[in-house]
């Protein structure tokens, strides 16, 4: 079995763990690579959720499971904690894990009524955010060519079910089971009456038009990619690829909600 390893940048603890895991896997007769991942049967990420997300999006076409070992802070998407790394590796070697498939989304910046594409198409696993950095902005949200709503506020988040526990949640969005493919539209600090987050079919095509706003940014999975000006729009649609995450428990999502977010409900052991 060949393992790929992706290590969080500038994280000495993750680097030390990578050395331990590499030596352990080789002692068991397995191949390990931290460079060429294309021939890997499984990819380990050592870091936090950001490391896992980045690795999965950068290698989305490989169609192999990504398994995160948390050497970060939150670690909601990761499968194991750093102290349990050896137990996790043993389970992976013996095939004692389950795969959770997640949809991706793609987005492109367009100009004018002819919808001329500007620059790169971006891929995301968590969310696309259109946000005014310093002032209130006005956005129009269209779904499948029909006007859906207007938002006057700080911006809007268009997330996948995976992203429902990230920025969307902190902005009042709903938590979505990872088995449910959907888009979640969550306004950021809207002015006036509260606007709830709305779940839409994953087959929807969502357009975010900037009607008014200075210094508006397009942010993909937490990374600012480009500025958006008045008259431009952002198209968001379901990606062509799916990402596979590996976990050691079918109930990982529910357990992580309780452990990471302090929900009052208790799961039976």
Phi and psi restraints in degrees (value plus and minus 20) as a CYANA .aco file:
   2 UNK   PHI    -128.8   -88.8
   2 UNK   PSI     105.6   145.6
   3 UNK   PHI    -125.3   -85.3
   3 UNK   PSI     113.4   153.4
   4 UNK   PHI    -117.6   -77.6
   4 UNK   PSI     127.1   167.1
   5 UNK   PHI    -148.5  -108.5
   5 UNK   PSI     109.5   149.5
   6 UNK   PHI    -137.2   -97.2
   6 UNK   PSI     105.6   145.6
   7 UNK   PHI    -130.8   -90.8
   7 UNK   PSI     116.4   156.4
   8 UNK   PHI     -77.9   -37.9
   8 UNK   PSI     119.7   159.7
   9 UNK   PHI     -89.1   -49.1
   9 UNK   PSI     122.5   162.5
  10 UNK   PHI      32.8    72.8
  10 UNK   PSI      22.9    62.9
  11 UNK   PHI    -149.3  -109.3
  11 UNK   PSI      76.2   116.2
  12 UNK   PHI     -84.4   -44.4
  12 UNK   PSI     -52.9   -12.9
  13 UNK   PHI     -85.5   -45.5
  13 UNK   PSI     -60.8   -20.8
  14 UNK   PHI     -86.7   -46.7
  14 UNK   PSI     -56.8   -16.8
  15 UNK   PHI     -85.4   -45.4
  15 UNK   PSI     -60.8   -20.8
  16 UNK   PHI     -85.8   -45.8
  16 UNK   PSI     -59.0   -19.0
  17 UNK   PHI     -84.8   -44.8
  17 UNK   PSI     -58.3   -18.3
  18 UNK   PHI     -79.9   -39.9
  18 UNK   PSI     -60.5   -20.5
  19 UNK   PHI     -83.6   -43.6
  19 UNK   PSI     -63.3   -23.3
  20 UNK   PHI     -83.0   -43.0
  20 UNK   PSI     -65.7   -25.7
  21 UNK   PHI     -86.6   -46.6
  21 UNK   PSI     -61.0   -21.0
  22 UNK   PHI     -79.5   -39.5
  22 UNK   PSI     -67.9   -27.9
  23 UNK   PHI     -83.4   -43.4
  23 UNK   PSI     -60.1   -20.1
  24 UNK   PHI     -85.6   -45.6
  24 UNK   PSI     -65.2   -25.2
  25 UNK   PHI     -84.8   -44.8
  25 UNK   PSI     -61.5   -21.5
  26 UNK   PHI     -85.4   -45.4
  26 UNK   PSI     -54.1   -14.1
  27 UNK   PHI     -87.4   -47.4
  27 UNK   PSI     -40.8    -0.8
  28 UNK   PHI    -114.5   -74.5
  28 UNK   PSI     -17.7    22.3
  29 UNK   PHI      68.4   108.4
  29 UNK   PSI      -0.1    39.9
  30 UNK   PHI    -126.0   -86.0
  30 UNK   PSI     132.7   172.7
  31 UNK   PHI    -108.2   -68.2
  31 UNK   PSI     128.0   168.0
  32 UNK   PHI    -156.4  -116.4
  32 UNK   PSI     118.3   158.3
  33 UNK   PHI    -160.9  -120.9
  33 UNK   PSI     115.4   155.4
  34 UNK   PHI    -130.3   -90.3
  34 UNK   PSI      -9.2    30.8
  35 UNK   PHI    -140.2  -100.2
  35 UNK   PSI    -101.6   -61.6
  36 UNK   PHI     -96.8   -56.8
  36 UNK   PSI      91.9   131.9
  37 UNK   PHI    -118.3   -78.3
  37 UNK   PSI     -27.2    12.8
  38 UNK   PHI     -84.3   -44.3
  38 UNK   PSI     -46.6    -6.6
  39 UNK   PHI    -121.7   -81.7
  39 UNK   PSI      -7.5    32.5
  40 UNK   PHI     -94.5   -54.5
  40 UNK   PSI     126.7   166.7
  41 UNK   PHI    -107.4   -67.4
  41 UNK   PSI     -42.5    -2.5
  42 UNK   PHI    -179.6  -139.6
  42 UNK   PSI     123.8   163.8
  43 UNK   PHI    -139.2   -99.2
  43 UNK   PSI     103.8   143.8
  44 UNK   PHI    -113.0   -73.0
  44 UNK   PSI     118.3   158.3
  45 UNK   PHI    -137.8   -97.8
  45 UNK   PSI     113.3   153.3
  46 UNK   PHI    -135.3   -95.3
  46 UNK   PSI      85.3   125.3
  47 UNK   PHI     143.2   183.2
  47 UNK   PSI    -166.4  -126.4
  48 UNK   PHI    -126.9   -86.9
  48 UNK   PSI    -180.0  -140.0
  49 UNK   PHI     -82.0   -42.0
  49 UNK   PSI     -57.0   -17.0
  50 UNK   PHI     -81.3   -41.3
  50 UNK   PSI     -61.1   -21.1
  51 UNK   PHI     -83.5   -43.5
  51 UNK   PSI     -62.8   -22.8
  52 UNK   PHI     -84.2   -44.2
  52 UNK   PSI     -66.1   -26.1
  53 UNK   PHI     -82.3   -42.3
  53 UNK   PSI     -65.9   -25.9
  54 UNK   PHI     -83.2   -43.2
  54 UNK   PSI     -65.2   -25.2
  55 UNK   PHI     -83.1   -43.1
  55 UNK   PSI     -62.0   -22.0
  56 UNK   PHI     -86.0   -46.0
  56 UNK   PSI     -62.4   -22.4
  57 UNK   PHI     -90.6   -50.6
  57 UNK   PSI     -56.6   -16.6
  58 UNK   PHI     -89.7   -49.7
  58 UNK   PSI     -44.8    -4.8
  59 UNK   PHI    -144.2  -104.2
  59 UNK   PSI      16.5    56.5
  60 UNK   PHI     -84.1   -44.1
  60 UNK   PSI     -46.3    -6.3
  61 UNK   PHI    -102.1   -62.1
  61 UNK   PSI     -22.2    17.8
  62 UNK   PHI     -94.8   -54.8
  62 UNK   PSI     -46.9    -6.9
  63 UNK   PHI      37.6    77.6
  63 UNK   PSI      18.5    58.5
  64 UNK   PHI    -138.9   -98.9
  64 UNK   PSI     138.0   178.0
  65 UNK   PHI     -89.1   -49.1
  65 UNK   PSI     121.7   161.7
  66 UNK   PHI    -127.9   -87.9
  66 UNK   PSI     107.7   147.7
  67 UNK   PHI    -143.2  -103.2
  67 UNK   PSI      99.7   139.7
  68 UNK   PHI    -116.1   -76.1
  68 UNK   PSI     114.2   154.2
  69 UNK   PHI    -129.3   -89.3
  69 UNK   PSI     102.2   142.2
  70 UNK   PHI     -95.8   -55.8
  70 UNK   PSI      93.8   133.8
  71 UNK   PHI    -143.8  -103.8
  71 UNK   PSI       9.9    49.9
  72 UNK   PHI    -139.0   -99.0
  72 UNK   PSI    -156.7  -116.7
  73 UNK   PHI    -130.9   -90.9
  73 UNK   PSI     -92.4   -52.4
  74 UNK   PHI     -92.2   -52.2
  74 UNK   PSI     -77.6   -37.6
  75 UNK   PHI      42.6    82.6
  75 UNK   PSI      20.9    60.9
  76 UNK   PHI     -92.6   -52.6
  76 UNK   PSI     -57.3   -17.3
  77 UNK   PHI    -108.1   -68.1
  77 UNK   PSI     -36.0     4.0
  78 UNK   PHI     -93.7   -53.7
  78 UNK   PSI     139.1   179.1
  79 UNK   PHI    -114.8   -74.8
  79 UNK   PSI     -42.8    -2.8
  80 UNK   PHI    -170.4  -130.4
  80 UNK   PSI     138.2   178.2
  81 UNK   PHI    -111.6   -71.6
  81 UNK   PSI     141.3   181.3
  82 UNK   PHI     -78.6   -38.6
  82 UNK   PSI     -56.6   -16.6
  83 UNK   PHI     -89.1   -49.1
  83 UNK   PSI     -36.6     3.4
  84 UNK   PHI    -125.6   -85.6
  84 UNK   PSI       0.1    40.1
  85 UNK   PHI     -81.4   -41.4
  85 UNK   PSI     -60.4   -20.4
  86 UNK   PHI     -88.6   -48.6
  86 UNK   PSI     -61.9   -21.9
  87 UNK   PHI     -80.7   -40.7
  87 UNK   PSI     -60.5   -20.5
  88 UNK   PHI     -83.1   -43.1
  88 UNK   PSI     -65.1   -25.1
  89 UNK   PHI     -82.5   -42.5
  89 UNK   PSI     -62.1   -22.1
  90 UNK   PHI     -81.1   -41.1
  90 UNK   PSI     -60.0   -20.0
  91 UNK   PHI     -87.4   -47.4
  91 UNK   PSI     -58.6   -18.6
  92 UNK   PHI     -84.8   -44.8
  92 UNK   PSI     -62.9   -22.9
  93 UNK   PHI     -80.7   -40.7
  93 UNK   PSI     -59.0   -19.0
  94 UNK   PHI    -108.2   -68.2
  94 UNK   PSI     -18.2    21.8
  95 UNK   PHI      56.7    96.7
  95 UNK   PSI      -1.8    38.2
  96 UNK   PHI    -110.8   -70.8
  96 UNK   PSI      46.3    86.3
  97 UNK   PHI    -169.7  -129.7
  97 UNK   PSI     141.6   181.6
  98 UNK   PHI    -135.6   -95.6
  98 UNK   PSI     135.5   175.5
  99 UNK   PHI    -130.0   -90.0
  99 UNK   PSI     111.2   151.2
 100 UNK   PHI    -132.9   -92.9
 100 UNK   PSI      95.2   135.2
 101 UNK   PHI    -108.9   -68.9
 101 UNK   PSI     119.1   159.1
 102 UNK   PHI    -147.1  -107.1
 102 UNK   PSI     121.1   161.1
 103 UNK   PHI     -95.4   -55.4
 103 UNK   PSI     134.4   174.4
 104 UNK   PHI    -131.0   -91.0
 104 UNK   PSI     149.4   189.4
 105 UNK   PHI    -148.7  -108.7
 105 UNK   PSI     136.7   176.7
 106 UNK   PHI    -145.9  -105.9
 106 UNK   PSI     131.1   171.1
 107 UNK   PHI    -164.7  -124.7
 107 UNK   PSI     131.4   171.4
 108 UNK   PHI    -163.9  -123.9
 108 UNK   PSI     123.5   163.5
 109 UNK   PHI    -109.1   -69.1
 109 UNK   PSI     111.8   151.8
 110 UNK   PHI    -146.1  -106.1
 110 UNK   PSI     139.9   179.9
 111 UNK   PHI    -144.9  -104.9
 111 UNK   PSI     109.8   149.8
 112 UNK   PHI      52.0    92.0
 112 UNK   PSI    -198.4  -158.4
 113 UNK   PHI     -90.9   -50.9
 113 UNK   PSI     -39.7     0.3
 114 UNK   PHI    -106.0   -66.0
 114 UNK   PSI     -21.1    18.9
 115 UNK   PHI      35.5    75.5
 115 UNK   PSI      28.4    68.4
 116 UNK   PHI     -93.4   -53.4
 116 UNK   PSI     103.8   143.8
 117 UNK   PHI     -88.9   -48.9
 117 UNK   PSI     116.3   156.3
 118 UNK   PHI    -134.9   -94.9
 118 UNK   PSI      87.5   127.5
 119 UNK   PHI      56.9    96.9
 119 UNK   PSI    -166.3  -126.3
 120 UNK   PHI    -100.7   -60.7
 120 UNK   PSI     127.7   167.7
 121 UNK   PHI    -107.8   -67.8
 121 UNK   PSI     114.4   154.4
 122 UNK   PHI    -129.6   -89.6
 122 UNK   PSI     130.0   170.0
 123 UNK   PHI    -135.6   -95.6
 123 UNK   PSI     122.5   162.5
 124 UNK   PHI    -159.7  -119.7
 124 UNK   PSI     134.2   174.2
 125 UNK   PHI    -129.0   -89.0
 125 UNK   PSI     -52.0   -12.0
 126 UNK   PHI    -114.3   -74.3
 126 UNK   PSI     -88.1   -48.1
 127 UNK   PHI    -182.4  -142.4
 127 UNK   PSI     141.5   181.5
 128 UNK   PHI    -134.0   -94.0
 128 UNK   PSI     110.7   150.7
 129 UNK   PHI    -141.4  -101.4
 129 UNK   PSI     111.1   151.1
 130 UNK   PHI    -132.3   -92.3
 130 UNK   PSI      96.0   136.0
 131 UNK   PHI    -161.8  -121.8
 131 UNK   PSI     115.8   155.8
 132 UNK   PHI     -99.4   -59.4
 132 UNK   PSI     109.3   149.3
 133 UNK   PHI    -100.3   -60.3
 133 UNK   PSI     -48.3    -8.3
 134 UNK   PHI    -152.1  -112.1
 134 UNK   PSI     -45.5    -5.5
 135 UNK   PHI    -149.1  -109.1
 135 UNK   PSI     144.3   184.3
 136 UNK   PHI     -84.6   -44.6
 136 UNK   PSI     122.2   162.2
 137 UNK   PHI    -144.6  -104.6
 137 UNK   PSI     143.2   183.2
 138 UNK   PHI    -137.8   -97.8
 138 UNK   PSI     105.1   145.1
 139 UNK   PHI    -144.9  -104.9
 139 UNK   PSI     127.1   167.1
 140 UNK   PHI    -133.8   -93.8
 140 UNK   PSI     108.9   148.9
 141 UNK   PHI    -128.4   -88.4
 141 UNK   PSI     101.0   141.0
 142 UNK   PHI    -132.7   -92.7
 142 UNK   PSI     122.1   162.1
 143 UNK   PHI    -144.6  -104.6
 143 UNK   PSI      99.8   139.8
 144 UNK   PHI      33.8    73.8
 144 UNK   PSI      20.4    60.4
 145 UNK   PHI      63.3   103.3
 145 UNK   PSI     -22.2    17.8
 146 UNK   PHI    -129.0   -89.0
 146 UNK   PSI     118.0   158.0
 147 UNK   PHI     -84.8   -44.8
 147 UNK   PSI     109.4   149.4
 148 UNK   PHI    -127.7   -87.7
 148 UNK   PSI     -72.4   -32.4
 149 UNK   PHI    -182.6  -142.6
 149 UNK   PSI     143.6   183.6
 150 UNK   PHI    -134.1   -94.1
 150 UNK   PSI     121.5   161.5
 151 UNK   PHI    -143.9  -103.9
 151 UNK   PSI     104.9   144.9
 152 UNK   PHI    -133.4   -93.4
 152 UNK   PSI      93.6   133.6
 153 UNK   PHI     154.4   194.4
 153 UNK   PSI    -168.7  -128.7
 154 UNK   PHI    -105.1   -65.1
 154 UNK   PSI     -38.7     1.3
 155 UNK   PHI     131.4   171.4
 155 UNK   PSI    -179.9  -139.9
 156 UNK   PHI    -167.5  -127.5
 156 UNK   PSI     129.9   169.9
 157 UNK   PHI    -136.0   -96.0
 157 UNK   PSI     108.7   148.7
 158 UNK   PHI    -133.3   -93.3
 158 UNK   PSI      90.2   130.2
 159 UNK   PHI    -140.8  -100.8
 159 UNK   PSI     142.5   182.5
 160 UNK   PHI    -107.0   -67.0
 160 UNK   PSI     159.6   199.6
 161 UNK   PHI     -84.1   -44.1
 161 UNK   PSI     -52.2   -12.2
 162 UNK   PHI     -84.7   -44.7
 162 UNK   PSI     -60.7   -20.7
 163 UNK   PHI     -95.5   -55.5
 163 UNK   PSI     -25.6    14.4
 164 UNK   PHI     -85.3   -45.3
 164 UNK   PSI     -39.6     0.4
 165 UNK   PHI    -120.1   -80.1
 165 UNK   PSI      -8.2    31.8
 166 UNK   PHI    -128.1   -88.1
 166 UNK   PSI    -145.9  -105.9
 167 UNK   PHI     -78.9   -38.9
 167 UNK   PSI     -57.6   -17.6
 168 UNK   PHI     -78.0   -38.0
 168 UNK   PSI     -62.4   -22.4
 169 UNK   PHI     -83.1   -43.1
 169 UNK   PSI     -63.0   -23.0
 170 UNK   PHI     -88.9   -48.9
 170 UNK   PSI     -34.9     5.1
 171 UNK   PHI    -120.7   -80.7
 171 UNK   PSI      -6.9    33.1
 172 UNK   PHI      74.5   114.5
 172 UNK   PSI      -9.2    30.8
 173 UNK   PHI     -96.9   -56.9
 173 UNK   PSI     143.9   183.9
 174 UNK   PHI     -98.4   -58.4
 174 UNK   PSI     136.7   176.7
 175 UNK   PHI    -113.1   -73.1
 175 UNK   PSI     109.0   149.0
 176 UNK   PHI    -135.2   -95.2
 176 UNK   PSI     114.0   154.0
 177 UNK   PHI     -77.5   -37.5
 177 UNK   PSI     113.6   153.6
 178 UNK   PHI     -83.4   -43.4
 178 UNK   PSI     -35.9     4.1
 179 UNK   PHI     -98.7   -58.7
 179 UNK   PSI     -28.9    11.1
 180 UNK   PHI    -123.4   -83.4
 180 UNK   PSI      86.7   126.7
 181 UNK   PHI     -89.3   -49.3
 181 UNK   PSI     109.6   149.6
 182 UNK   PHI    -188.5  -148.5
 182 UNK   PSI     144.7   184.7
 183 UNK   PHI    -121.3   -81.3
 183 UNK   PSI     122.9   162.9
 184 UNK   PHI    -142.5  -102.5
 184 UNK   PSI      99.1   139.1
 185 UNK   PHI    -119.9   -79.9
 185 UNK   PSI      99.9   139.9
 186 UNK   PHI    -148.6  -108.6
 186 UNK   PSI      94.0   134.0
 187 UNK   PHI     -87.2   -47.2
 187 UNK   PSI     130.3   170.3
 188 UNK   PHI    -127.1   -87.1
 188 UNK   PSI      91.6   131.6
 189 UNK   PHI      28.2    68.2
 189 UNK   PSI      38.0    78.0
 190 UNK   PHI     -87.6   -47.6
 190 UNK   PSI     126.1   166.1
 191 UNK   PHI    -106.5   -66.5
 191 UNK   PSI     120.7   160.7
 192 UNK   PHI      74.4   114.4
 192 UNK   PSI    -163.9  -123.9
 193 UNK   PHI     -85.6   -45.6
 193 UNK   PSI     122.7   162.7
 194 UNK   PHI     -80.1   -40.1
 194 UNK   PSI     120.6   160.6
 195 UNK   PHI    -133.8   -93.8
 195 UNK   PSI      95.7   135.7
 196 UNK   PHI     -92.1   -52.1
 196 UNK   PSI     138.6   178.6
 197 UNK   PHI     -89.4   -49.4
 197 UNK   PSI     127.9   167.9
 198 UNK   PHI    -147.4  -107.4
 198 UNK   PSI     109.9   149.9
 199 UNK   PHI    -112.9   -72.9
 199 UNK   PSI     113.5   153.5
 200 UNK   PHI    -145.6  -105.6
 200 UNK   PSI     139.8   179.8
 201 UNK   PHI     -76.3   -36.3
 201 UNK   PSI     122.5   162.5
 202 UNK   PHI     -86.9   -46.9
 202 UNK   PSI     -32.7     7.3
 203 UNK   PHI    -107.4   -67.4
 203 UNK   PSI     -20.7    19.3
 204 UNK   PHI     -89.2   -49.2
 204 UNK   PSI     128.5   168.5
 205 UNK   PHI    -128.8   -88.8
 205 UNK   PSI     100.4   140.4
 206 UNK   PHI    -129.5   -89.5
 206 UNK   PSI     113.9   153.9
 207 UNK   PHI    -142.4  -102.4
 207 UNK   PSI     110.1   150.1
 208 UNK   PHI    -133.6   -93.6
 208 UNK   PSI      91.8   131.8
 209 UNK   PHI    -119.4   -79.4
 209 UNK   PSI     115.7   155.7
 210 UNK   PHI    -113.8   -73.8
 210 UNK   PSI      90.0   130.0
 211 UNK   PHI    -112.3   -72.3
 211 UNK   PSI     -53.0   -13.0
 212 UNK   PHI    -173.9  -133.9
 212 UNK   PSI     110.9   150.9
 213 UNK   PHI     137.3   177.3
 213 UNK   PSI     118.3   158.3
 214 UNK   PHI    -125.1   -85.1
 214 UNK   PSI     126.0   166.0
 215 UNK   PHI      34.8    74.8
 215 UNK   PSI      36.5    76.5
 216 UNK   PHI    -114.9   -74.9
 216 UNK   PSI     113.9   153.9
 217 UNK   PHI    -134.9   -94.9
 217 UNK   PSI     126.5   166.5
 218 UNK   PHI    -121.3   -81.3
 218 UNK   PSI      97.1   137.1
 219 UNK   PHI    -137.2   -97.2
 219 UNK   PSI     104.4   144.4
 220 UNK   PHI    -133.7   -93.7
 220 UNK   PSI      97.6   137.6
 221 UNK   PHI      27.4    67.4
 221 UNK   PSI      24.6    64.6
 222 UNK   PHI      65.4   105.4
 222 UNK   PSI     -23.1    16.9
 223 UNK   PHI    -132.8   -92.8
 223 UNK   PSI     104.2   144.2
 224 UNK   PHI     -91.4   -51.4
 224 UNK   PSI     107.2   147.2
 225 UNK   PHI    -129.0   -89.0
 225 UNK   PSI     -57.7   -17.7
 226 UNK   PHI    -182.6  -142.6
 226 UNK   PSI     144.3   184.3
 227 UNK   PHI    -111.1   -71.1
 227 UNK   PSI     131.8   171.8
 228 UNK   PHI    -143.0  -103.0
 228 UNK   PSI     113.3   153.3
 229 UNK   PHI    -129.5   -89.5
 229 UNK   PSI     146.8   186.8
 230 UNK   PHI     -77.5   -37.5
 230 UNK   PSI     117.1   157.1
 231 UNK   PHI      73.5   113.5
 231 UNK   PSI     -35.2     4.8
 232 UNK   PHI    -110.4   -70.4
 232 UNK   PSI     139.7   179.7
 233 UNK   PHI    -158.9  -118.9
 233 UNK   PSI     138.7   178.7
 234 UNK   PHI    -138.3   -98.3
 234 UNK   PSI     101.7   141.7
 235 UNK   PHI    -115.8   -75.8
 235 UNK   PSI     114.9   154.9
 236 UNK   PHI    -148.1  -108.1
 236 UNK   PSI     112.4   152.4
 237 UNK   PHI    -171.0  -131.0
 237 UNK   PSI     145.9   185.9
 238 UNK   PHI     -82.7   -42.7
 238 UNK   PSI     115.1   155.1
 239 UNK   PHI     -94.7   -54.7
 239 UNK   PSI     140.8   180.8
 240 UNK   PHI     -97.8   -57.8
 240 UNK   PSI     -37.9     2.1
 241 UNK   PHI    -132.0   -92.0
 241 UNK   PSI     134.9   174.9
 242 UNK   PHI    -136.0   -96.0
 242 UNK   PSI     133.5   173.5
 243 UNK   PHI    -131.5   -91.5
 243 UNK   PSI     120.9   160.9
 244 UNK   PHI    -128.6   -88.6
 244 UNK   PSI     103.5   143.5
 245 UNK   PHI    -127.1   -87.1
 245 UNK   PSI     120.8   160.8
 246 UNK   PHI    -121.8   -81.8
 246 UNK   PSI     116.5   156.5
 247 UNK   PHI    -156.6  -116.6
 247 UNK   PSI     145.7   185.7
 248 UNK   PHI    -125.3   -85.3
 248 UNK   PSI     -13.6    26.4
 249 UNK   PHI    -172.8  -132.8
 249 UNK   PSI     112.2   152.2
 250 UNK   PHI     -79.9   -39.9
 250 UNK   PSI     -45.8    -5.8
 251 UNK   PHI    -116.6   -76.6
 251 UNK   PSI       0.3    40.3
 252 UNK   PHI     -73.5   -33.5
 252 UNK   PSI     -64.6   -24.6
 253 UNK   PHI     -79.2   -39.2
 253 UNK   PSI     -68.6   -28.6
 254 UNK   PHI     -87.5   -47.5
 254 UNK   PSI     -59.8   -19.8
 255 UNK   PHI     -85.2   -45.2
 255 UNK   PSI     -59.4   -19.4
 256 UNK   PHI     -86.4   -46.4
 256 UNK   PSI     -56.0   -16.0
 257 UNK   PHI     -79.1   -39.1
 257 UNK   PSI     -65.9   -25.9
 258 UNK   PHI     -86.8   -46.8
 258 UNK   PSI     -63.9   -23.9
 259 UNK   PHI     -93.1   -53.1
 259 UNK   PSI     -60.8   -20.8
 260 UNK   PHI    -111.4   -71.4
 260 UNK   PSI     -51.4   -11.4
 261 UNK   PHI    -130.5   -90.5
 261 UNK   PSI     -17.8    22.2
 262 UNK   PHI      45.1    85.1
 262 UNK   PSI      13.0    53.0
 263 UNK   PHI     -86.2   -46.2
 263 UNK   PSI     128.1   168.1
 264 UNK   PHI     -97.2   -57.2
 264 UNK   PSI     -41.8    -1.8
 265 UNK   PHI     -85.8   -45.8
 265 UNK   PSI     130.4   170.4
 266 UNK   PHI    -139.8   -99.8
 266 UNK   PSI     118.1   158.1
 267 UNK   PHI    -113.7   -73.7
 267 UNK   PSI     124.0   164.0
 268 UNK   PHI     -87.3   -47.3
 268 UNK   PSI     119.2   159.2
